[in-house]
Amino acid sequence: MADARFKGFAAWLRFQYQEEMDHAFKFVDYLDSRNESVTLGDIKAHAVDFTDPLKVAEAVYAHEQVITGKINDLYTLAVEEKDYATVNFLNWFVTEQVEEEANARDLVDEFTFAGDSRASQLFVDARLGGRAK
């Protein structure tokens, strides 16, 4: 985030980024264990220039909803293909996405409640900066 006053939220987002990278490599490791080749391609970066923490939280929540849809699509395909090992693998991600969406929705709720009050926003920011995982 461009606004250095939201260092706690920035730290929370960095933790979130690392967690998402770990999730991506779960897929790579799983495919490798199934003797599948993995080719990683470019991911297009989207310019993000938010100064309002609520807008960032809303973008995080919307992204988690997209990821949930993609996991659900993979799960549906695995069931259709009767690939039960992959169904089992994806069960973890289905459960994880429930948590991810809830956390993102909580962010939206907290920053919505904080409104335009800088003191309230910074209180939420301080809480987010205490994230341990």
Disulfide bonds with the S-S distance in Angstrom:
none
